[in-house]
Amino acid sequence: MKKGIHPESYRLVAFKDMSNDQVFISRSAAPAKETIEVDGVEYPVVKLEVSSYSHPFYTGKMKFVDTAGRVDKFRNKYKAHLEKK
């Protein structure tokens, strides 16, 4: 590894998959404003929309996750074009 480019502040962080509420602990330097208690220990929490617990490649199941309303945003943006057809 190159010296001086990697953070020194690795710590245990809880990553929470928001689509299914799964939590896993890993070392990270990711910033976190909130904390969560896991097995009686408090960790900083980083919220994820997709993780290995919910991604179709790892689960083998196709699951539609639209937490940000992407389909609605697309339809509103191209509404005039879609109505012409």
C-alpha positions in Angstrom: 0.0 0.0 0.0 1.1 3.6 -0.6 1.8 5.5 2.5 -0.2 8.5 3.5 -3.3 7.9 1.4 -5.2 5.5 3.7 -7.2 6.7 6.7 -5.8 5.9 10.2 -9.2 6.0 11.9 -10.7 2.6 11.1 -13.3 1.6 13.7 -16.1 -0.9 14.0 -19.2 0.4 12.2 -22.7 -1.1 11.9 -24.1 -1.1 8.3 -27.9 -1.3 8.1 -29.7 -2.4 5.0 -32.8 -0.2 4.9 -34.7 -2.5 2.6 -34.8 -5.4 5.0 -33.4 -4.0 8.3 -30.4 -6.4 8.3 -27.4 -5.1 10.3 -23.8 -6.2 10.0 -20.6 -5.0 11.7 -17.4 -4.2 9.8 -14.4 -2.0 10.1 -14.7 1.3 8.2 -13.7 5.0 8.2 -17.1 6.0 6.8 -18.6 9.0 8.6 -21.7 8.4 10.6 -24.0 10.8 12.5 -26.3 8.2 14.2 -25.6 5.3 16.4 -27.3 1.9 16.9 -27.1 -0.7 19.6 -26.2 -4.2 18.5 -25.9 -7.0 21.2 -25.5 -4.4 23.9 -22.8 -2.4 22.2 -23.3 1.0 20.6 -21.9 1.5 17.1 -22.0 4.3 14.6 -24.5 3.3 11.9 -24.2 3.8 8.1 -27.5 3.2 6.2 -27.4 1.4 2.9 -30.2 0.9 0.3 -28.7 -2.3 -1.1 -26.3 -4.8 0.5 -25.5 -8.5 0.0 -28.6 -9.2 2.1 -30.9 -7.6 -0.5 -29.0 -7.6 -3.8 -30.5 -10.1 -6.4 -27.0 -11.4 -7.3 -26.5 -12.7 -3.7 -30.0 -13.6 -2.9 -31.0 -15.2 -6.2 -34.3 -13.4 -6.0 -35.4 -10.6 -8.2 -36.8 -7.9 -5.9 -37.9 -4.4 -6.9 -36.6 -1.8 -4.6 -37.8 1.8 -5.3 -37.0 3.7 -2.2 -36.4 7.0 -4.0 -39.4 6.9 -6.4 -37.1 6.6 -9.4 -39.9 5.2 -11.6 -42.2 8.1 -10.8 -39.5 10.6 -11.4 -38.8 9.1 -14.8 -42.4 9.0 -15.8 -43.0 12.7 -14.7 -39.8 13.8 -16.6 -40.8 12.1 -19.8 -44.6 12.4 -19.4 -45.2 14.4 -22.6 -43.1 12.0 -24.7 -44.8 8.9 -23.3 -48.3 10.4 -24.0 -47.4 10.9 -27.7 -47.0 7.2 -28.2 
